[in-house]
Amino acid sequence: MAGTDSVSANNRFPAQSGGKDGNNYLREGSGNKGAERGNGIEKPISSKWRISGFLSLDNYNYVTLVNASGDIRLVNKTEFHGKGIMMFGFVDGEKVTYFSGVSK
């Protein structure tokens, strides 16, 4: 019975098994140490950066960020979670979304 429980737990939470199956929900060691989910601490929303789109180059996927000055920054997509306008990531200790930062 214990074996059955561990199998169902692995099916519900595949990212905890440490597999490279593309599920990065609770991925540890991804460099965004602010994404700890159970600690109750919310990171501040970025007042500088916002998501502007995606870039795929040589089999690498990047999220493009832009600031009010028009500077563009590329961040590896594995550092971001969610899809579409619900996507978010942590950059410089702040939460970055499509709606964060300052737009002109």
Chimera marker file (.cmm) of the C-alpha trace (Angstrom):
<marker_set name="trace">
<marker id="1" x="0.000" y="0.000" z="0.000" r="1" g="1" b="0" radius="0.5"/>
<marker id="2" x="2.866" y="2.386" z="0.744" r="1" g="1" b="0" radius="0.5"/>
<marker id="3" x="4.191" y="1.825" z="-2.764" r="1" g="1" b="0" radius="0.5"/>
<marker id="4" x="0.826" y="2.829" z="-4.200" r="1" g="1" b="0" radius="0.5"/>
<marker id="5" x="0.796" y="6.054" z="-2.184" r="1" g="1" b="0" radius="0.5"/>
<marker id="6" x="4.260" y="7.047" z="-3.371" r="1" g="1" b="0" radius="0.5"/>
<marker id="7" x="3.298" y="6.400" z="-6.991" r="1" g="1" b="0" radius="0.5"/>
<marker id="8" x="0.164" y="8.537" z="-6.729" r="1" g="1" b="0" radius="0.5"/>
<marker id="9" x="2.136" y="11.271" z="-4.949" r="1" g="1" b="0" radius="0.5"/>
<marker id="10" x="4.693" y="11.247" z="-7.762" r="1" g="1" b="0" radius="0.5"/>
<marker id="11" x="1.920" y="11.484" z="-10.345" r="1" g="1" b="0" radius="0.5"/>
<marker id="12" x="0.370" y="14.476" z="-8.601" r="1" g="1" b="0" radius="0.5"/>
<marker id="13" x="3.644" y="16.290" z="-8.000" r="1" g="1" b="0" radius="0.5"/>
<marker id="14" x="6.040" y="15.301" z="-10.803" r="1" g="1" b="0" radius="0.5"/>
<marker id="15" x="8.419" y="18.216" z="-10.232" r="1" g="1" b="0" radius="0.5"/>
<marker id="16" x="9.230" y="17.006" z="-6.724" r="1" g="1" b="0" radius="0.5"/>
<marker id="17" x="10.633" y="13.792" z="-8.114" r="1" g="1" b="0" radius="0.5"/>
<marker id="18" x="13.467" y="15.796" z="-9.667" r="1" g="1" b="0" radius="0.5"/>
<marker id="19" x="12.734" y="14.545" z="-13.174" r="1" g="1" b="0" radius="0.5"/>
<marker id="20" x="13.582" y="16.478" z="-16.313" r="1" g="1" b="0" radius="0.5"/>
<marker id="21" x="10.049" y="16.180" z="-17.670" r="1" g="1" b="0" radius="0.5"/>
<marker id="22" x="9.555" y="19.910" z="-18.196" r="1" g="1" b="0" radius="0.5"/>
<marker id="23" x="7.481" y="20.461" z="-15.056" r="1" g="1" b="0" radius="0.5"/>
<marker id="24" x="9.103" y="23.266" z="-13.107" r="1" g="1" b="0" radius="0.5"/>
<marker id="25" x="6.325" y="23.970" z="-10.593" r="1" g="1" b="0" radius="0.5"/>
<marker id="26" x="8.441" y="23.505" z="-7.475" r="1" g="1" b="0" radius="0.5"/>
<marker id="27" x="11.848" y="23.312" z="-9.018" r="1" g="1" b="0" radius="0.5"/>
<marker id="28" x="14.619" y="23.743" z="-6.477" r="1" g="1" b="0" radius="0.5"/>
<marker id="29" x="17.960" y="25.332" z="-7.259" r="1" g="1" b="0" radius="0.5"/>
<marker id="30" x="16.675" y="27.274" z="-10.236" r="1" g="1" b="0" radius="0.5"/>
<marker id="31" x="18.344" y="30.455" z="-9.053" r="1" g="1" b="0" radius="0.5"/>
<marker id="32" x="15.125" y="32.241" z="-8.121" r="1" g="1" b="0" radius="0.5"/>
<marker id="33" x="15.367" y="31.626" z="-4.420" r="1" g="1" b="0" radius="0.5"/>
<marker id="34" x="12.360" y="33.909" z="-3.951" r="1" g="1" b="0" radius="0.5"/>
<marker id="35" x="9.922" y="31.372" z="-5.350" r="1" g="1" b="0" radius="0.5"/>
<marker id="36" x="9.631" y="29.413" z="-2.139" r="1" g="1" b="0" radius="0.5"/>
<marker id="37" x="5.980" y="28.608" z="-1.994" r="1" g="1" b="0" radius="0.5"/>
<marker id="38" x="5.209" y="27.651" z="1.560" r="1" g="1" b="0" radius="0.5"/>
<marker id="39" x="7.011" y="30.386" z="3.462" r="1" g="1" b="0" radius="0.5"/>
<marker id="40" x="4.202" y="32.982" z="3.394" r="1" g="1" b="0" radius="0.5"/>
<marker id="41" x="6.569" y="35.761" z="2.291" r="1" g="1" b="0" radius="0.5"/>
<marker id="42" x="5.513" y="37.661" z="-0.818" r="1" g="1" b="0" radius="0.5"/>
<marker id="43" x="8.252" y="39.238" z="-2.893" r="1" g="1" b="0" radius="0.5"/>
<marker id="44" x="7.625" y="42.848" z="-3.955" r="1" g="1" b="0" radius="0.5"/>
<marker id="45" x="6.316" y="43.530" z="-7.449" r="1" g="1" b="0" radius="0.5"/>
<marker id="46" x="9.066" y="44.913" z="-9.674" r="1" g="1" b="0" radius="0.5"/>
<marker id="47" x="8.863" y="48.654" z="-10.207" r="1" g="1" b="0" radius="0.5"/>
<marker id="48" x="11.476" y="48.424" z="-12.965" r="1" g="1" b="0" radius="0.5"/>
<marker id="49" x="10.951" y="45.359" z="-15.200" r="1" g="1" b="0" radius="0.5"/>
<marker id="50" x="7.938" y="43.911" z="-17.001" r="1" g="1" b="0" radius="0.5"/>
<marker id="51" x="7.573" y="40.952" z="-19.368" r="1" g="1" b="0" radius="0.5"/>
<marker id="52" x="7.378" y="42.020" z="-23.001" r="1" g="1" b="0" radius="0.5"/>
<marker id="53" x="7.554" y="38.675" z="-24.826" r="1" g="1" b="0" radius="0.5"/>
<marker id="54" x="9.634" y="35.614" z="-25.690" r="1" g="1" b="0" radius="0.5"/>
<marker id="55" x="12.690" y="34.836" z="-27.756" r="1" g="1" b="0" radius="0.5"/>
<marker id="56" x="13.792" y="31.419" z="-28.975" r="1" g="1" b="0" radius="0.5"/>
<marker id="57" x="17.374" y="31.279" z="-30.173" r="1" g="1" b="0" radius="0.5"/>
<marker id="58" x="19.517" y="28.188" z="-30.815" r="1" g="1" b="0" radius="0.5"/>
<marker id="59" x="17.195" y="25.877" z="-28.829" r="1" g="1" b="0" radius="0.5"/>
<marker id="60" x="17.164" y="28.253" z="-25.849" r="1" g="1" b="0" radius="0.5"/>
<marker id="61" x="13.988" y="29.980" z="-24.699" r="1" g="1" b="0" radius="0.5"/>
<marker id="62" x="14.124" y="33.408" z="-23.116" r="1" g="1" b="0" radius="0.5"/>
<marker id="63" x="11.589" y="35.760" z="-21.602" r="1" g="1" b="0" radius="0.5"/>
<marker id="64" x="12.222" y="39.315" z="-22.748" r="1" g="1" b="0" radius="0.5"/>
<marker id="65" x="11.913" y="42.021" z="-20.129" r="1" g="1" b="0" radius="0.5"/>
<marker id="66" x="11.774" y="45.752" z="-20.760" r="1" g="1" b="0" radius="0.5"/>
<marker id="67" x="12.059" y="48.778" z="-18.492" r="1" g="1" b="0" radius="0.5"/>
<marker id="68" x="10.787" y="52.355" z="-18.840" r="1" g="1" b="0" radius="0.5"/>
<marker id="69" x="13.995" y="53.428" z="-20.623" r="1" g="1" b="0" radius="0.5"/>
<marker id="70" x="13.487" y="50.787" z="-23.313" r="1" g="1" b="0" radius="0.5"/>
<marker id="71" x="16.328" y="48.572" z="-22.105" r="1" g="1" b="0" radius="0.5"/>
<marker id="72" x="15.773" y="44.910" z="-22.960" r="1" g="1" b="0" radius="0.5"/>
<marker id="73" x="16.866" y="42.056" z="-20.737" r="1" g="1" b="0" radius="0.5"/>
<marker id="74" x="16.767" y="38.342" z="-21.552" r="1" g="1" b="0" radius="0.5"/>
<marker id="75" x="16.108" y="35.823" z="-18.779" r="1" g="1" b="0" radius="0.5"/>
<marker id="76" x="16.034" y="32.045" z="-19.207" r="1" g="1" b="0" radius="0.5"/>
<marker id="77" x="12.407" y="30.898" z="-19.445" r="1" g="1" b="0" radius="0.5"/>
<marker id="78" x="12.994" y="28.171" z="-16.848" r="1" g="1" b="0" radius="0.5"/>
<marker id="79" x="13.085" y="30.966" z="-14.253" r="1" g="1" b="0" radius="0.5"/>
<marker id="80" x="9.421" y="31.784" z="-14.992" r="1" g="1" b="0" radius="0.5"/>
<marker id="81" x="6.209" y="29.995" z="-14.064" r="1" g="1" b="0" radius="0.5"/>
<marker id="82" x="2.703" y="29.994" z="-15.489" r="1" g="1" b="0" radius="0.5"/>
<marker id="83" x="1.430" y="30.613" z="-18.996" r="1" g="1" b="0" radius="0.5"/>
<marker id="84" x="0.205" y="33.596" z="-20.958" r="1" g="1" b="0" radius="0.5"/>
<marker id="85" x="-0.592" y="36.740" z="-19.026" r="1" g="1" b="0" radius="0.5"/>
<marker id="86" x="-0.412" y="34.761" z="-15.775" r="1" g="1" b="0" radius="0.5"/>
<marker id="87" x="3.339" y="34.179" z="-16.229" r="1" g="1" b="0" radius="0.5"/>
<marker id="88" x="5.630" y="35.454" z="-13.492" r="1" g="1" b="0" radius="0.5"/>
<marker id="89" x="9.227" y="35.134" z="-12.393" r="1" g="1" b="0" radius="0.5"/>
<marker id="90" x="11.649" y="36.609" z="-9.902" r="1" g="1" b="0" radius="0.5"/>
<marker id="91" x="14.380" y="38.963" z="-11.102" r="1" g="1" b="0" radius="0.5"/>
<marker id="92" x="16.655" y="40.887" z="-8.748" r="1" g="1" b="0" radius="0.5"/>
<marker id="93" x="14.531" y="39.657" z="-5.827" r="1" g="1" b="0" radius="0.5"/>
<marker id="94" x="11.321" y="41.143" z="-7.234" r="1" g="1" b="0" radius="0.5"/>
<marker id="95" x="8.300" y="39.547" z="-8.897" r="1" g="1" b="0" radius="0.5"/>
<marker id="96" x="8.085" y="40.340" z="-12.622" r="1" g="1" b="0" radius="0.5"/>
<marker id="97" x="4.831" y="39.995" z="-14.603" r="1" g="1" b="0" radius="0.5"/>
<marker id="98" x="3.303" y="41.454" z="-17.758" r="1" g="1" b="0" radius="0.5"/>
<marker id="99" x="1.824" y="44.165" z="-15.534" r="1" g="1" b="0" radius="0.5"/>
<marker id="100" x="4.815" y="45.018" z="-13.342" r="1" g="1" b="0" radius="0.5"/>
<marker id="101" x="7.297" y="47.787" z="-13.999" r="1" g="1" b="0" radius="0.5"/>
<marker id="102" x="6.555" y="51.069" z="-15.687" r="1" g="1" b="0" radius="0.5"/>
<marker id="103" x="5.389" y="51.315" z="-19.284" r="1" g="1" b="0" radius="0.5"/>
<marker id="104" x="5.586" y="54.444" z="-21.425" r="1" g="1" b="0" radius="0.5"/>
<link id1="1" id2="2" r="1" g="1" b="0" radius="0.2"/>
<link id1="2" id2="3" r="1" g="1" b="0" radius="0.2"/>
<link id1="3" id2="4" r="1" g="1" b="0" radius="0.2"/>
<link id1="4" id2="5" r="1" g="1" b="0" radius="0.2"/>
<link id1="5" id2="6" r="1" g="1" b="0" radius="0.2"/>
<link id1="6" id2="7" r="1" g="1" b="0" radius="0.2"/>
<link id1="7" id2="8" r="1" g="1" b="0" radius="0.2"/>
<link id1="8" id2="9" r="1" g="1" b="0" radius="0.2"/>
<link id1="9" id2="10" r="1" g="1" b="0" radius="0.2"/>
<link id1="10" id2="11" r="1" g="1" b="0" radius="0.2"/>
<link id1="11" id2="12" r="1" g="1" b="0" radius="0.2"/>
<link id1="12" id2="13" r="1" g="1" b="0" radius="0.2"/>
<link id1="13" id2="14" r="1" g="1" b="0" radius="0.2"/>
<link id1="14" id2="15" r="1" g="1" b="0" radius="0.2"/>
<link id1="15" id2="16" r="1" g="1" b="0" radius="0.2"/>
<link id1="16" id2="17" r="1" g="1" b="0" radius="0.2"/>
<link id1="17" id2="18" r="1" g="1" b="0" radius="0.2"/>
<link id1="18" id2="19" r="1" g="1" b="0" radius="0.2"/>
<link id1="19" id2="20" r="1" g="1" b="0" radius="0.2"/>
<link id1="20" id2="21" r="1" g="1" b="0" radius="0.2"/>
<link id1="21" id2="22" r="1" g="1" b="0" radius="0.2"/>
<link id1="22" id2="23" r="1" g="1" b="0" radius="0.2"/>
<link id1="23" id2="24" r="1" g="1" b="0" radius="0.2"/>
<link id1="24" id2="25" r="1" g="1" b="0" radius="0.2"/>
<link id1="25" id2="26" r="1" g="1" b="0" radius="0.2"/>
<link id1="26" id2="27" r="1" g="1" b="0" radius="0.2"/>
<link id1="27" id2="28" r="1" g="1" b="0" radius="0.2"/>
<link id1="28" id2="29" r="1" g="1" b="0" radius="0.2"/>
<link id1="29" id2="30" r="1" g="1" b="0" radius="0.2"/>
<link id1="30" id2="31" r="1" g="1" b="0" radius="0.2"/>
<link id1="31" id2="32" r="1" g="1" b="0" radius="0.2"/>
<link id1="32" id2="33" r="1" g="1" b="0" radius="0.2"/>
<link id1="33" id2="34" r="1" g="1" b="0" radius="0.2"/>
<link id1="34" id2="35" r="1" g="1" b="0" radius="0.2"/>
<link id1="35" id2="36" r="1" g="1" b="0" radius="0.2"/>
<link id1="36" id2="37" r="1" g="1" b="0" radius="0.2"/>
<link id1="37" id2="38" r="1" g="1" b="0" radius="0.2"/>
<link id1="38" id2="39" r="1" g="1" b="0" radius="0.2"/>
<link id1="39" id2="40" r="1" g="1" b="0" radius="0.2"/>
<link id1="40" id2="41" r="1" g="1" b="0" radius="0.2"/>
<link id1="41" id2="42" r="1" g="1" b="0" radius="0.2"/>
<link id1="42" id2="43" r="1" g="1" b="0" radius="0.2"/>
<link id1="43" id2="44" r="1" g="1" b="0" radius="0.2"/>
<link id1="44" id2="45" r="1" g="1" b="0" radius="0.2"/>
<link id1="45" id2="46" r="1" g="1" b="0" radius="0.2"/>
<link id1="46" id2="47" r="1" g="1" b="0" radius="0.2"/>
<link id1="47" id2="48" r="1" g="1" b="0" radius="0.2"/>
<link id1="48" id2="49" r="1" g="1" b="0" radius="0.2"/>
<link id1="49" id2="50" r="1" g="1" b="0" radius="0.2"/>
<link id1="50" id2="51" r="1" g="1" b="0" radius="0.2"/>
<link id1="51" id2="52" r="1" g="1" b="0" radius="0.2"/>
<link id1="52" id2="53" r="1" g="1" b="0" radius="0.2"/>
<link id1="53" id2="54" r="1" g="1" b="0" radius="0.2"/>
<link id1="54" id2="55" r="1" g="1" b="0" radius="0.2"/>
<link id1="55" id2="56" r="1" g="1" b="0" radius="0.2"/>
<link id1="56" id2="57" r="1" g="1" b="0" radius="0.2"/>
<link id1="57" id2="58" r="1" g="1" b="0" radius="0.2"/>
<link id1="58" id2="59" r="1" g="1" b="0" radius="0.2"/>
<link id1="59" id2="60" r="1" g="1" b="0" radius="0.2"/>
<link id1="60" id2="61" r="1" g="1" b="0" radius="0.2"/>
<link id1="61" id2="62" r="1" g="1" b="0" radius="0.2"/>
<link id1="62" id2="63" r="1" g="1" b="0" radius="0.2"/>
<link id1="63" id2="64" r="1" g="1" b="0" radius="0.2"/>
<link id1="64" id2="65" r="1" g="1" b="0" radius="0.2"/>
<link id1="65" id2="66" r="1" g="1" b="0" radius="0.2"/>
<link id1="66" id2="67" r="1" g="1" b="0" radius="0.2"/>
<link id1="67" id2="68" r="1" g="1" b="0" radius="0.2"/>
<link id1="68" id2="69" r="1" g="1" b="0" radius="0.2"/>
<link id1="69" id2="70" r="1" g="1" b="0" radius="0.2"/>
<link id1="70" id2="71" r="1" g="1" b="0" radius="0.2"/>
<link id1="71" id2="72" r="1" g="1" b="0" radius="0.2"/>
<link id1="72" id2="73" r="1" g="1" b="0" radius="0.2"/>
<link id1="73" id2="74" r="1" g="1" b="0" radius="0.2"/>
<link id1="74" id2="75" r="1" g="1" b="0" radius="0.2"/>
<link id1="75" id2="76" r="1" g="1" b="0" radius="0.2"/>
<link id1="76" id2="77" r="1" g="1" b="0" radius="0.2"/>
<link id1="77" id2="78" r="1" g="1" b="0" radius="0.2"/>
<link id1="78" id2="79" r="1" g="1" b="0" radius="0.2"/>
<link id1="79" id2="80" r="1" g="1" b="0" radius="0.2"/>
<link id1="80" id2="81" r="1" g="1" b="0" radius="0.2"/>
<link id1="81" id2="82" r="1" g="1" b="0" radius="0.2"/>
<link id1="82" id2="83" r="1" g="1" b="0" radius="0.2"/>
<link id1="83" id2="84" r="1" g="1" b="0" radius="0.2"/>
<link id1="84" id2="85" r="1" g="1" b="0" radius="0.2"/>
<link id1="85" id2="86" r="1" g="1" b="0" radius="0.2"/>
<link id1="86" id2="87" r="1" g="1" b="0" radius="0.2"/>
<link id1="87" id2="88" r="1" g="1" b="0" radius="0.2"/>
<link id1="88" id2="89" r="1" g="1" b="0" radius="0.2"/>
<link id1="89" id2="90" r="1" g="1" b="0" radius="0.2"/>
<link id1="90" id2="91" r="1" g="1" b="0" radius="0.2"/>
<link id1="91" id2="92" r="1" g="1" b="0" radius="0.2"/>
<link id1="92" id2="93" r="1" g="1" b="0" radius="0.2"/>
<link id1="93" id2="94" r="1" g="1" b="0" radius="0.2"/>
<link id1="94" id2="95" r="1" g="1" b="0" radius="0.2"/>
<link id1="95" id2="96" r="1" g="1" b="0" radius="0.2"/>
<link id1="96" id2="97" r="1" g="1" b="0" radius="0.2"/>
<link id1="97" id2="98" r="1" g="1" b="0" radius="0.2"/>
<link id1="98" id2="99" r="1" g="1" b="0" radius="0.2"/>
<link id1="99" id2="100" r="1" g="1" b="0" radius="0.2"/>
<link id1="100" id2="101" r="1" g="1" b="0" radius="0.2"/>
<link id1="101" id2="102" r="1" g="1" b="0" radius="0.2"/>
<link id1="102" id2="103" r="1" g="1" b="0" radius="0.2"/>
<link id1="103" id2="104" r="1" g="1" b="0" radius="0.2"/>
</marker_set>
